[in-house]
Amino acid sequence: MVSRLRSALLLALLLAPSAAQTPRPSFEAATIKPTQSADVVNGYWSRPGIGRFYAHSLSVQFLIQLAYGVESGQISAKPSWLDSDFYDVEAKPEEEIKLSPDELKPRLQSLLAERFHLATHFETKMVRGYALVVAKSGPRLQPTKGDHFPGFRVSTGTDHLEGLNWSMPFLATMLQRATKVPVTDETGVSGSYDIKLRFAPDAGSGSDTDQDSALPALFTALRETLGLELKARQVPMQVLVIDHIDRTPTEN
């Protein structure tokens, strides 16, 4: 009986997924210091692909957004200080790593776990939002030219979206910032495109016109400029739930 039990346990271990999964990569060296500047609103961070990561005056919430690729509205169970404590970060990966966006995210996740003891999990819920679809007239998209990182040169504001090498899922993410609700890509369009979209500041109203602006409303601009539309519907949204985070990072 004991022999059979041992055999069953051994078989279960052999068939089970390996516990020795590849560890999440970390920075080789990193420092995190509270921002000393009185002007904490003018934060910035390094562009991808330069072999190091530096940031000035970024909130812990924004560091989490960079690390997990989520918007602020996709973070749940946030402590009140998450978007009011600001830090300067200097981090260096292994010598051969250039820190593309895909290389940066897991290292930032490790940094937040190591220094702030951040623990999280994802949940999916259905919320009111928009689906990005192709308009009846068909897409009017300019294929990207040149070799750029995905989402290169991101410029967003209350009246424009502009950048190079944007995929449709990336455009949907940028539209979330303009509409302030989740947007999912349902265009079925692959490839990357150079995007230049100008629209009236009242982007999230759903109206086709804006009487106070010479620019078309976002919905009109999308249809006329890019041949795309936003359709209101319930959409799935991934929410990053914070299980634990320390307010003060461990020492450098």
C-alpha positions as CSV (number, residue, x, y, z in Angstrom):
1,M,0.0,0.0,0.0
2,V,2.8,2.4,0.9
3,S,4.6,1.5,-2.3
4,R,1.6,2.2,-4.4
5,L,1.1,5.6,-2.6
6,R,4.7,6.5,-3.2
7,S,4.3,5.6,-6.9
8,A,1.2,7.7,-7.2
9,L,2.9,10.7,-5.6
10,L,5.9,10.3,-7.9
11,L,3.7,10.1,-11.0
12,A,1.8,13.2,-9.8
13,L,5.0,15.2,-9.4
14,L,6.2,14.1,-12.8
15,L,2.9,15.1,-14.5
16,A,2.4,18.4,-12.6
17,P,3.8,21.7,-14.0
18,S,7.3,22.3,-12.9
19,A,7.6,24.4,-9.8
20,A,11.0,25.5,-10.9
21,Q,9.7,28.1,-13.3
22,T,12.0,30.6,-14.9
23,P,12.3,33.4,-12.3
24,R,11.1,36.9,-13.2
25,P,14.1,39.0,-14.3
26,S,15.4,41.8,-12.0
27,F,17.5,44.8,-12.4
28,E,21.2,44.3,-11.7
29,A,21.3,47.5,-9.6
30,A,18.7,50.0,-8.6
31,T,18.2,53.0,-6.4
32,I,14.8,54.5,-5.3
33,K,14.8,57.9,-3.5
34,P,11.9,60.2,-2.6
35,T,11.7,63.2,-5.0
36,Q,13.3,66.2,-3.4
37,S,12.1,68.8,-5.9
38,A,9.2,71.0,-4.9
39,D,7.8,70.6,-8.4
40,V,6.6,67.0,-8.3
41,V,4.1,67.3,-11.1
42,N,6.7,67.4,-13.9
43,G,7.6,63.8,-13.8
44,Y,9.4,62.0,-16.7
45,W,11.0,58.6,-17.4
46,S,13.5,57.3,-19.9
47,R,12.6,56.1,-23.4
48,P,12.8,52.3,-24.1
49,G,15.9,50.7,-25.6
50,I,18.7,52.7,-24.0
51,G,20.0,50.0,-21.7
52,R,18.9,51.7,-18.4
53,F,15.8,53.0,-16.7
54,Y,15.6,56.3,-15.0
55,A,12.6,58.3,-13.7
56,H,12.1,61.6,-12.0
57,S,9.1,62.4,-9.8
58,L,6.9,59.5,-10.6
59,S,4.2,58.3,-8.2
60,V,4.2,54.7,-7.0
61,Q,0.9,54.3,-8.8
62,F,2.5,55.4,-12.1
63,L,5.4,53.0,-11.6
64,I,2.8,50.2,-11.2
65,Q,1.1,51.4,-14.4
66,L,4.4,51.2,-16.3
67,A,5.2,47.8,-14.7
68,Y,1.9,46.1,-15.5
69,G,0.7,48.0,-18.5
70,V,-2.5,49.2,-16.9
71,E,-4.3,52.5,-16.6
72,S,-5.0,54.1,-13.2
73,G,-8.7,53.0,-13.4
74,Q,-7.6,49.4,-13.7
75,I,-5.9,49.4,-10.3
76,S,-8.0,48.3,-7.4
77,A,-7.6,48.4,-3.6
78,K,-5.3,51.4,-3.8
79,P,-4.1,53.0,-0.6
80,S,-4.7,56.8,-0.5
81,W,-1.0,57.7,-0.8
82,L,-0.4,55.6,-4.0
83,D,-0.6,58.6,-6.4
84,S,0.8,61.3,-4.0
85,D,4.2,59.8,-3.0
86,F,6.8,60.6,-5.7
87,Y,10.2,58.9,-6.3
88,D,13.3,59.2,-8.4
89,V,14.5,55.8,-9.8
90,E,17.8,54.8,-11.4
91,A,18.1,51.1,-12.5
92,K,20.5,49.1,-14.6
93,P,19.8,45.7,-16.2
94,E,22.3,43.1,-17.4
95,E,24.8,44.5,-19.9
96,E,23.2,43.0,-23.0
97,I,19.7,44.0,-22.1
98,K,18.5,47.2,-24.0
99,L,15.2,47.4,-22.0
100,S,12.6,47.2,-24.7
101,P,9.0,47.7,-23.2
102,D,8.7,43.9,-22.9
103,E,12.1,43.7,-21.1
104,L,11.3,46.7,-18.8
105,K,7.9,45.5,-17.4
106,P,9.0,42.3,-15.6
107,R,12.1,44.1,-14.1
108,L,9.9,46.9,-12.8
109,Q,7.5,44.4,-11.3
110,S,10.5,42.7,-9.5
111,L,11.7,46.1,-8.3
112,L,8.3,47.0,-6.8
113,A,8.1,43.6,-5.2
114,E,11.6,43.7,-3.8
115,R,11.5,47.3,-2.5
116,F,7.8,48.0,-1.8
117,H,6.9,44.4,-1.1
118,L,4.1,44.8,-3.7
119,A,1.8,41.8,-4.0
120,T,-1.0,41.7,-6.7
121,H,-3.3,39.6,-8.6
122,F,-5.5,40.2,-11.7
123,E,-9.3,39.9,-11.9
124,T,-11.6,40.4,-14.9
125,K,-14.9,42.2,-14.7
126,M,-17.5,43.5,-17.2
127,V,-17.9,47.2,-17.3
128,R,-19.4,49.9,-19.5
129,G,-17.0,50.8,-22.3
130,Y,-16.4,50.9,-26.1
131,A,-15.3,48.4,-28.7
132,L,-13.0,49.8,-31.4
133,V,-14.3,48.5,-34.8
134,V,-13.8,49.2,-38.5
135,A,-16.3,51.7,-39.9
136,K,-18.5,50.7,-42.9
137,S,-16.3,52.8,-45.2
138,G,-13.3,50.6,-44.3
139,P,-10.1,51.5,-42.5
140,R,-8.0,54.5,-43.5
141,L,-4.7,53.7,-41.8
142,Q,-1.2,54.7,-42.7
143,P,1.2,51.7,-42.4
144,T,4.2,52.7,-40.2
145,K,7.5,53.5,-41.8
146,G,10.9,52.9,-40.3
147,D,12.0,50.7,-37.4
148,H,10.5,51.8,-34.2
149,F,9.5,50.2,-30.9
150,P,5.8,49.4,-30.6
151,G,3.9,52.5,-29.7
152,F,6.9,54.7,-30.4
153,R,6.5,58.5,-29.9
154,V,3.4,58.6,-27.8
155,S,1.8,62.0,-27.7
156,T,-1.7,62.3,-26.1
157,G,-3.8,65.2,-24.9
158,T,-7.3,66.5,-24.5
159,D,-7.4,67.1,-28.3
160,H,-5.0,64.7,-30.0
161,L,-3.5,61.3,-30.2
162,E,-0.3,60.9,-32.2
163,G,2.5,58.4,-32.6
164,L,4.4,55.9,-34.7
165,N,4.2,52.1,-35.0
166,W,0.9,51.7,-33.1
167,S,-1.0,48.4,-33.3
168,M,-4.8,48.5,-33.0
169,P,-4.7,47.1,-29.4
170,F,-2.3,50.0,-28.5
171,L,-4.6,52.5,-30.1
172,A,-7.5,51.1,-28.1
173,T,-5.4,51.6,-24.9
174,M,-4.7,55.2,-25.9
175,L,-8.4,55.8,-26.6
176,Q,-9.1,54.7,-23.0
177,R,-7.3,57.8,-21.9
178,A,-9.4,60.0,-24.1
179,T,-12.8,58.4,-23.3
180,K,-12.0,57.6,-19.7
181,V,-13.6,54.2,-20.0
182,P,-12.2,50.8,-21.2
183,V,-11.8,50.3,-24.9
184,T,-11.2,46.9,-26.5
185,D,-9.8,46.2,-30.0
186,E,-12.4,44.4,-32.1
187,T,-11.1,45.7,-35.5
188,G,-9.5,42.5,-36.6
189,V,-6.8,44.7,-38.2
190,S,-3.2,43.5,-37.7
191,G,0.0,45.4,-38.3
192,S,1.3,48.7,-37.1
193,Y,0.4,52.2,-38.2
194,D,1.3,55.8,-37.8
195,I,-1.5,57.6,-36.0
196,K,-2.4,61.3,-36.1
197,L,-5.8,62.2,-34.8
198,R,-7.1,65.7,-33.8
199,F,-10.4,66.1,-32.1
200,A,-12.5,68.4,-29.9
201,P,-11.5,68.3,-26.2
202,D,-14.8,66.8,-25.0
203,A,-13.7,63.4,-26.1
204,G,-15.8,61.1,-24.0
205,S,-19.3,62.5,-24.6
206,G,-20.1,60.2,-27.5
207,S,-21.4,63.1,-29.5
208,D,-20.5,63.5,-33.2
209,T,-20.3,67.3,-32.9
210,D,-18.9,69.9,-30.5
211,Q,-20.3,73.4,-30.9
212,D,-17.4,75.0,-29.0
213,S,-14.6,73.7,-31.1
214,A,-13.5,73.9,-34.7
215,L,-12.3,70.3,-34.4
216,P,-14.6,67.3,-34.9
217,A,-15.5,65.3,-31.9
218,L,-13.5,62.2,-31.2
219,F,-16.1,59.8,-32.7
220,T,-16.3,61.8,-35.9
221,A,-12.5,62.2,-36.2
222,L,-12.0,58.5,-35.7
223,R,-14.5,57.7,-38.5
224,E,-13.3,60.3,-41.0
225,T,-9.6,60.2,-40.4
226,L,-8.9,56.5,-39.5
227,G,-12.0,54.7,-40.8
228,L,-12.7,53.4,-37.3
229,E,-15.6,53.6,-34.8
230,L,-16.3,53.2,-31.1
231,K,-19.4,51.2,-30.3
232,A,-20.8,51.4,-26.7
233,R,-21.1,48.0,-25.0
234,Q,-20.1,46.0,-22.0
235,V,-16.5,45.0,-22.3
236,P,-14.2,42.9,-20.1
237,M,-11.6,44.8,-18.1
238,Q,-8.6,43.3,-16.4
239,V,-8.2,44.9,-12.9
240,L,-4.9,44.7,-11.0
241,V,-5.8,44.2,-7.3
242,I,-3.2,45.3,-4.8
243,D,-3.0,42.7,-2.0
244,H,-0.1,44.4,-0.2
245,I,2.3,47.3,-0.6
246,D,4.6,49.1,1.8
247,R,4.5,52.9,1.8
248,T,8.3,53.2,2.4
249,P,10.7,51.3,0.2
250,T,13.5,49.3,1.7
251,E,16.9,51.0,1.7
252,N,19.1,51.1,-1.4
